[in-house]
């Protein structure tokens, strides 16, 4: 049987939900199912989700990859599923990953910035950009951690690590403490 590689891009049909345990819940469900099913089918690859778009790379036996891709194309969590690359390969390059997930990283930001992209839109990738993204996923030092940037990119739209309510509470407490110190100093 022949091995193939396939890269595709799609748009998420779901509205991103707040991150739970480090990953957007819809993406977490996709990853859990992918890791379970891909291992059974001996499919390997990687996934990146950002700005409500997916980039996924798959390697495996041609029949298994095509069957999986057909299932993805029918999945109602995706729309505009577009093949970016499909060709035979001699050997696997993602040998240890049933589905590696790459979180937002400085590598992805550098990739987007180097190509003048304001947002992650793999539907517009040319072949070289597609190959570069595949290398980035394969070579990511994130060890496949399941985390997500939830559409946040650089510091243009970056959310605080501290939730807004806690931050406001801390600022009010700090102002109160400064006020108390000033009041006490006037009494001395």
C-alpha positions as CSV (number, residue, x, y, z in Angstrom):
1,X,0.0,0.0,0.0
2,X,1.1,3.5,-0.7
3,X,1.7,6.3,1.8
4,X,0.4,9.8,1.1
5,X,0.5,13.2,2.8
6,X,-2.4,15.6,2.8
7,X,-2.7,19.1,4.1
8,X,-6.0,21.0,4.2
9,X,-7.4,24.2,5.6
10,X,-10.9,24.9,6.8
11,X,-13.0,27.4,8.7
12,X,-14.6,26.6,12.0
13,X,-18.4,26.7,12.1
14,X,-18.6,27.0,15.8
15,X,-18.2,30.1,17.9
16,X,-15.1,29.8,20.0
17,X,-15.9,29.1,23.7
18,X,-13.9,30.1,26.7
19,X,-10.8,28.0,27.1
20,X,-11.2,25.1,29.5
21,X,-8.0,23.3,30.7
22,X,-5.9,25.1,28.2
23,X,-7.8,24.5,24.9
24,X,-11.0,25.6,23.2
25,X,-13.6,22.9,24.0
26,X,-14.6,22.1,20.4
27,X,-11.0,21.8,19.4
28,X,-10.3,19.6,22.5
29,X,-13.1,17.2,21.4
30,X,-11.6,17.1,17.8
31,X,-8.2,16.3,19.2
32,X,-9.4,13.6,21.6
33,X,-11.3,11.8,18.7
34,X,-8.4,12.3,16.3
35,X,-5.8,10.9,18.6
36,X,-8.0,7.8,19.4
37,X,-9.1,7.2,15.8
38,X,-5.9,8.1,14.0
39,X,-3.8,5.7,16.1
40,X,-6.1,2.9,15.1
41,X,-5.8,3.8,11.4
42,X,-2.0,4.5,11.7
43,X,-2.5,8.1,10.6
44,X,0.0,10.7,11.9
45,X,0.1,14.4,11.6
46,X,-0.5,17.8,13.2
47,X,-3.1,20.4,13.8
48,X,-3.1,24.1,14.2
49,X,-6.2,26.1,15.1
50,X,-6.2,29.9,15.1
51,X,-8.4,32.8,14.2
52,X,-11.3,30.4,13.8
53,X,-9.4,28.4,11.1
54,X,-7.8,25.0,11.0
55,X,-4.7,23.8,9.3
56,X,-4.2,20.1,9.5
57,X,-1.5,17.8,8.0
58,X,-2.0,14.0,7.7
59,X,0.3,11.2,6.7
60,X,-0.7,7.5,6.3
61,X,-1.9,4.8,4.1
62,X,-3.7,6.4,1.1
63,X,-7.0,4.6,1.8
64,X,-7.1,5.5,5.5
65,X,-6.1,9.2,4.8
66,X,-8.7,9.6,2.1
67,X,-11.4,8.0,4.3
68,X,-10.5,10.4,7.2
69,X,-10.5,13.4,4.9
70,X,-13.9,12.6,3.5
71,X,-15.2,12.3,7.1
72,X,-13.6,15.7,8.0
73,X,-15.2,17.3,4.9
74,X,-18.6,16.1,6.1
75,X,-18.0,17.2,9.7
76,X,-20.4,20.1,10.5
77,X,-17.6,21.8,12.6
78,X,-15.8,22.6,9.4
79,X,-16.7,24.6,6.3
80,X,-14.7,25.5,3.2
81,X,-12.6,22.4,3.6
82,X,-9.9,22.9,1.0
83,X,-7.0,20.6,0.0
84,X,-3.7,22.5,0.0
85,X,-1.4,19.6,-0.7
86,X,-1.8,15.9,-1.5
87,X,0.9,13.6,-2.8
88,X,2.6,10.3,-2.2
89,X,5.5,10.0,0.2
90,X,8.1,7.3,0.8
91,X,8.2,7.5,4.6
92,X,6.4,9.2,7.5
93,X,7.8,12.4,9.0
94,X,5.5,12.6,12.0
95,X,6.3,9.2,13.4
96,X,5.3,9.8,17.0
97,X,2.1,11.8,16.7
98,X,-1.4,10.4,16.0
99,X,-2.3,14.1,16.1
100,X,0.1,16.7,17.3
101,X,-1.5,20.0,18.4
102,X,0.6,23.2,18.2
103,X,-0.5,26.1,20.4
104,X,0.1,29.7,19.7
105,X,3.9,30.1,19.7
106,X,6.4,32.7,18.8
107,X,7.2,30.4,15.8
108,X,3.6,30.8,14.4
109,X,3.7,34.6,15.1
110,X,7.1,34.8,13.3
111,X,5.6,32.8,10.4
112,X,2.6,35.1,10.1
113,X,4.7,38.3,10.5
114,X,7.3,37.1,7.9
115,X,4.5,36.7,5.3
116,X,2.8,40.0,6.3
117,X,-0.3,38.2,7.6
118,X,-2.5,39.9,10.1
119,X,-4.5,36.8,10.9
120,X,-4.0,33.0,10.4
121,X,-5.7,32.2,7.1
122,X,-4.3,29.0,5.7
123,X,-6.9,29.0,2.9
124,X,-4.6,31.7,1.3
125,X,-1.4,29.8,1.7
126,X,0.8,29.1,-1.3
127,X,2.7,25.8,-1.6
128,X,5.8,27.2,0.1
129,X,3.8,28.6,3.0
130,X,2.0,25.3,3.4
131,X,5.4,23.5,3.5
132,X,6.7,26.0,6.0
133,X,3.6,25.5,8.2
134,X,4.1,21.7,8.1
135,X,7.7,22.1,9.2
136,X,6.7,24.4,11.9
137,X,4.2,21.9,13.3
138,X,6.6,19.0,12.9
139,X,9.5,20.8,14.6
140,X,7.5,22.6,17.3
141,X,9.1,22.3,20.6
142,X,5.8,22.3,22.4
143,X,5.8,18.6,22.9
144,X,2.2,18.4,21.6
145,X,0.7,20.2,24.7
146,X,-3.0,20.6,24.3
147,X,-3.4,24.4,24.6
148,X,-4.9,27.0,22.4
149,X,-4.5,30.6,21.8
150,X,-8.3,31.0,21.2
151,X,-7.8,33.3,18.2
152,X,-5.4,35.6,20.1
153,X,-2.5,36.8,18.0
154,X,0.6,38.7,19.2
155,X,-0.2,41.6,21.4
156,X,-2.6,43.1,18.9
157,X,-5.6,41.3,20.5
158,X,-3.9,39.5,23.4
159,X,-6.0,38.9,26.5
160,X,-4.5,39.3,29.9
161,X,-3.3,36.1,31.7
162,X,-5.2,37.5,34.8
163,X,-9.0,37.6,34.4
164,X,-10.4,41.1,34.1
165,X,-12.4,40.9,37.3
166,X,-9.5,39.8,39.4
167,X,-7.3,42.5,37.8
168,X,-9.9,45.2,38.6
169,X,-10.1,43.9,42.2
170,X,-6.4,44.0,42.6
171,X,-6.2,47.6,41.3
172,X,-9.0,48.7,43.6
173,X,-7.2,47.0,46.6
174,X,-3.9,48.7,45.6
175,X,-5.5,52.1,45.4
176,X,-7.2,51.5,48.8
177,X,-3.9,50.5,50.3
178,X,-2.1,53.6,48.9
179,X,-4.9,55.8,50.2
180,X,-4.7,54.2,53.6
181,X,-0.9,54.7,53.7
182,X,-1.3,58.4,52.7
183,X,-4.0,58.9,55.4
184,X,-1.8,57.2,58.1
185,X,1.2,59.3,57.1
186,X,-0.7,62.5,57.6
187,X,-1.6,61.4,61.1
188,X,2.0,60.9,62.2
